[in-house]
Amino acid sequence: MANEQIFVGLEIGTTKISVIVAEARADDQISILGVGETPSRGVRKGEIVDMETVTECVREAILDAEDKTNVEIGNVWVAITGSHLASFNNRGSLALPGERQIEPEDLEAVEVNAKEVAIPTPNTFLHTILQAYHVDGNQNVIDPLKSEGALLEADFHIVHGIKTRIHNTLRCIESLKIGIEDVVLSSLASAQVVLSQDQKNYGALMIDIGGGTTDYLVYIDGAIRHSGVLALGGDHITNDISVGLRLPIARAELLKIEEGSAADAAGSQGGIISLKNDPRFLGCDVDRTSLETIIHLRVKEIFELIRRDIESSGEGMLDLIRGVMITGGCSKLKGIAQVAEEIFDIPVELTRARNVSGATQIFEDPQYSTAIGLTKYARLVTKNIAPESMIDRLTQGLGNLFKKRSP
């Protein structure tokens, strides 16, 4: 297999580190060759807090992926998350001297114009994602390069974050002599494989609930209109259970997976759950209603915070969303869709990576949506773009590392 047909996605999550190796097919779909993974250590709420420990974990996951796929990994596409990430929508405009045909450099200039806004001093731009072009007031021009006009405008969804926190991820990977093709917003990666184009056009809210963070974004009319990250996830539910029921973390996690439900405890059948002894735990009985109440309250909080954030963005965006798609490891929690339907009052679907082939046990598990999405994203943005040398990009500075991508 030619090297250019292989894409590797790396997700450094709070609970696990995943490395997906995939091969691009002639129809632009991807076939998963295998996954390498290891429990994550040194990561808190999606952000690196112990560089040395995380680096070793990444090394283990890379080696695991190489062993399982017989592919030597030289370059990766990396997911980035964390509550330090922020986003906004902005329009750039460019007056064209005389009425003339729009050139490629005009598209670059209008993007630069859209980014001429003040962001916090420690931050750097991560993505500038095109929403739509407008020429002389003509809205949503599909191909402005075939148009003539005096005024070019473009709307963008712009994502930025703290430079040092993003750079920590890069340093961790660079120290292993692994090249970085690009850094991608986690929710943007997930959306490539869990949302169809029809869903993006119709209006969709995608929520990816992981261990330490919940990433989400909104598509309206085929374009990203909003994105965000909450520093809350499945680990917080586990911690609530541990504190509320006075259980060790490991036992609380197992109880959440095996017996937990996010549905409103008011409809619970109640009863007692008997936890057996093991070498590290003295068994006990747990009230099911108490367990379900704890889980329900935390899950409800997560969805309420997302709804509040979308409402605060203005533009009546919430009214334009026609469906909610939930993915990520925590989406497997029973009753979670029911809670989301109560909060958003629109249809909710649990989802995972679609339109991919290969190792089915991998893409059928929603916890791999982001890592798989990275490989699909990579295929989309490199199909007609010659890859740029990572060494050249690093010498230009971190701020130039993050290119515009708009799959």
C-alpha positions, 0 to 999 in steps of 0.5 A: 500500500502506498504511504499516501493512502494511509492516514493515522488519527491520534486522540489523547483522551482523558481516559484512553489514548487511541490511534486509528490506522485507516486506508483511503479507498477509491470512493473517498471512504476509509477502511480501518486497518486497526486501533492501538490504545492504552489507558490515559495517564497524565491527562485531566479534562482533556488537557495534558498535565504530566508531559512525561507520562502522557508521552510514554502513553502515546508511545505505547499506543503508537507501538500497539497500532503498529503491531496490530496493523503492520504499518510503520507510523511516521505522521499523525492527525491529532485531535485537540479538546479542552475548555480553553477552546473558544469560537465565534462567527465573523464576516470578512470583506474585501473591496475589489478595485474595479469590477473584476473576476475574483482570484484565489488570492482574494479568497485568502485576503478575505479570510485574513480580514475575518481574523482581524479581531482581538482574541485573548493574548495567550491564544492562537487561531486553531481553525478558520472554517468557511461558512459561505461566500457573498459577492455584491450582496448575492448570498451563498455563492458556491464558487466565487472564483467564477464570479465578477464583482466589486465586493467579496464577503465571506462568513467564517466559524473561527476557533481559537485556544491557549497556545501553550496548551495546544503546543503541549500536545505537539511537543509530546508527539514531536518528542517521539519523532512522529510528524504532525500533519495537522491539529483538529478540533475533536468535535469537527473530527467526530462530525465527519463520520457521525453526521451525514451531509443531509443532517448537516444541511437540515440542522444538527447538534452533535454531542460527543461525551467522553471521559473528561470533556463533552465536545459539541458543534452545530451545523445549519445549512451545511455549515458549522455555526457553533462549537464548544467544549465542556470540562465535564464527562463520564469521569465526573459521573463516576466521581459523583457515584463514588462520593454519593454512594461512598464507593471506590472509583473503580467500583463506581465506574463498573456500577455505572456501566453495568447498572447505571441509567441516566433516565429520570429516577422518578420512573425508576423501579427502585430496588437494591443492587448487591455489590459482591466482595472482591480482593480490594472491596468489601461488598455492600448494597446500593439503592438503585434509585439513589444511583439513577438520581446521581447519574440523571442530575449530572447528565441533565446538567451537561445538556442544560449547559450546552443548551444555555451556551447555544441560546446565548450565541443568539441568531435563534440557532436553537430553533434551527436545529432539527436533531441531536446526535450523541456519540462518544463513550458515555453515549452508551449510558442507558437513558441518555437519549431520553434526557437529551430529548427532555432538555432540547425538545427535539429528536435525539439519536445515538450514533457512531462512525458510519460509512467506514469499513474494516474492523467492525468492532472498532467503528461500531463503538462510539468511543472511537468516533473522534479518532476515526473521524480524524482519518476521514477528515485527513482524507477530505482535506488532502484529496486535492491539497499537496501536504506541506512539510511539517518541518517547514510549518513549524519553522513558520511558528505555531500560529501558522501551523493551523490552516483553514479546513472546511470539510 
